[in-house]
């Protein structure tokens, strides 16, 4: 069971980030360094505010991979981890909040809707393409850090594992995008209310629980197949 616990950390951190945002009253009136403020506040944060939760989840996932025991040497973890985090943050925050991920979702979903696709289908297309970038940034980061030694798998089983992980992330991003429909307020234009914080936390748990379970099962399988392998 202890081997599976690291899989819980990214989701726990995301929920704690929501709690900290509520407790501190952080909103658009909070002063940030000019360069950071110009990149963070804006259209995509107003439209998809809970993508900030996904950023915290993904960033913490990389940090967990870097610090947990594993076969990769520390120089590989530090250098590879630094590159992985930089790549992930660039995908999420360059040139501004949302990065290429939300821009691709907005452009593809909007184009699908304008070509007479039903709104649910357009939303599915946009969130799916965003997921491909988000999942690729996480997967490439894991390869760069390299601290998990997988037992031998047939290529079909490995492909199915990647597919399941991607589908769970698709579910996560699509769920977080429904924040306003679920009743989430107008943060960051004003501070989070208690209701907003509870809605955000509930959506975060519902969104990432499938991915968390897949990660936990994978870690447990590796642990059983190779007792000497790190969790």
Steps between C-alpha positions, in 0.01 A plus 500: 500500500784740580626457145172638366485805728713727274224475240273687743732798540417691176126497569550587867721792396241622251230500769734677742569764234126566477481526879796740508343717228180520704679564831723778365233669288725484194332656197568740213552788743801322649818671388742282305831583330410681174637224275313229689181705523491557125538127439257375764192725494295520184241338276592135548519523879156666502355240263670186635605585857521141624775422251717649775417184698626285213826696495553437871418130453742456211779702660473302823503175302839598358634597843390164645680317220816697570518446876373145546756216508575335170767353273591831335798683650447840663672697220259342251204582723605861563592585141221295345254628757594861433447449128172317563364780719610768254332314213180450696479862616570623146211289368269635773611863533666620178435760373238553774284288730371191320792485259462293186271261688203731551559684174482172310186401690333836435594513131410140417181494703390837364573394143304177546203694636511749212488210256165392646626242749280474812642680802576176693690363200693825455586500870619139476721584202655801672565320827640196317759702308593690815546166675743378235734791577450477878555122507800526266663758728450268800616190313810662353582640842482151650743375235740787570497429874521124445461376856259215438617168358207324338484121487499357148163548329368401164465802276121462487473509879730802521297678231176424682648637824595826326153519347329455838718768657419741217127429528505570872675832436243580230229440758689721748541801270145469370364489856701802614375694199144465631572715804270788407218262404541331841452835672859617546514879532696771323840446663751659448288814454411463867618279784379143529187458706463192716257357245750563219778330695283196574391473136860530381620236748217262407570541128875450557442173687247376245723604210829346607385201704499266195853605402614465859359147517673401176830637633457314828424172325801543272731568792366198685546277194860614461560447870369142486686418180828647623525523877828687462345764272413832652144609546 
